[in-house]
Amino acid sequence: MTKSYNQFLTKWINFWVFIFSVSVLSLNHHGGEAVIILLLTMAYLFITKNKNRSNIKLNRNEIIFITLVLLFWLINLLNTVFQPEGLEFENTRIALSAMDNPMRWLLMLPIYFLLKGYKLDWKLLSIGLSIGTFASVGIAVYEVYFLGYSRATGGLNQAITFGQLMVVTDMLLWVFMIFAWNKNNKLLATILLFASLVAFYGSLLSVTRGAWLAYIFMIISLIIYSIKRSISNKHYLFSKPMLLRIFLAFVVFFIVSKTSQYNTIKVRTIDTVEYVKSKGQSDIWGSEGQRIDIYRTAIEIARNFPFGVGTDNFRTGAKAVIILDANNNTNIEVRNEDNKLIDDIHINDIHKYEILMSTAPNMGLRYTAQMDHAHNEWLNVLAENGVVGIILLTLLFVFPIYIFWQNISHKNELVGMYCYCGILLIVSCAIFAQTESIFSSHAVLIFFIFFLFLFIGQVHRLIR
């Protein structure tokens, strides 16, 4: 009875992990329904004192990892409750909304214990990601070629988010494809090859240039992974699906280069380069042109408020440094959202204006409060949560890599595969985070937390 019950639980958990893998890529709910079911399942197992609870005992590395998660959540909570004088949230509703994203770290923590207690089916997981990719890119094709969108959003609500998730999903499917081929599952490997290629095509439709840098890391890391697993295992690096996947990627890019979509990619890339070359003097407007100004503003926020201005309070912090800078320098001009010059402004006026911008002679734009976040996760956390926040964020990325690197050569090839997937997930998101505040997106945040918990949980489940 116990054996059949545990088999049912394993199938039940695998099913909802599959549903999450599909829905996080293709539905605006970002896999929320599957997460809720998995949370309720864990609550049921805890209340009923299921015998399999012994499988969720933690080792030293897991304790450190979970402690980091809790501390990162705690620093976000504290910065939601306490802000510098004059920069407080206007009302309780805004404060509660600011805590929404960081709460995901705490609310999804029980899922970690669930995922490390039961062995997941990697085939079902990879098929789920494939189905989600097909659905999301299908929507993207309709948006670009039938609705005339310049940048596809796919099954999500934002082009950058769609592009980032397509890139990281492409890389995960790439690894699953190689693993399936080496396990002599040629049919599944073929499906995953096609799904990986479709995900790459989806990233092109999104025109998310910064995300493509992750592919450079993947090529380098794949060579290191092959050597780490054993230099004799050339089938990891020179397998037929690997070589075919690389060739077909060039074919897809060549085809896209002949479409109007390629012109969008080229124009946006040229605009970004021109803005950087002009040192901010260009008339180009938009996040790709103003990132340097936003980064400068974030650093200035951190300089004035080393403990942070509060979670999701970046714009208020930016307005604060603009006002302080204008009060300390007579040659600074401050303008509001209507581009009207403000002659006299004080810190008490911080909530009076929705947007502020400051300019200096011979410099152009100096500081800006036009964006809700810093378009760089590290600078965003530094501005909002201070020095402690950026240290904890860095450890949340670095320590899991340490866990994965420790076990990447494990004799169990499935452990090695999960470790490599975990490293790709973390490093690719770290690359995305240099040009975007990735955790400001619900979809990216949930995707990252869930699969980070899944890979670490399964590694410790399999090596126990």
Secondary structure, DSSP 8 states (H G I E B T S, - for coil): -HHHHHHHHHHHHHHHHHHHHHHHHHSTTTTHHHHHHHHHHHHHHHHTT-GGGGGG---HHHHHHHHHHHHHHHHHHHHHH---TT---SSHHHHHHHTTTTHHHHHTHHHHHHHHHS---HHHHHHHHHHHHHHHHHHHHHHHHTS--SS--TTSS-HHHHHHHHHHHHHHHHHHHHHHHHTT-HHHHHHHHHHHHHHHHHHHHHT-GGGGGHHHHHHHHHHHHHHHH-TT-GGGTS-HHHHHHHHHHHHHHHHHTTSHHHHHHHHHHHHHHHHHHTTT-S---SHHHHHHHHHHHHHHHHHH-TT-S-TT-HHHHHHHHHHHHHHH-TT-EEEETT--EESS--GGGTTT-S-EEEEETTTEEEEE--SSS-SSHHHHHHHHHHHHHHHHHHHHHHHHHHHHHHHTT-SSHHHHHHHHHHHHHHHHHHHHTTTS-GGGSHHHHHHHHHHHHHHHHHHHHHH-
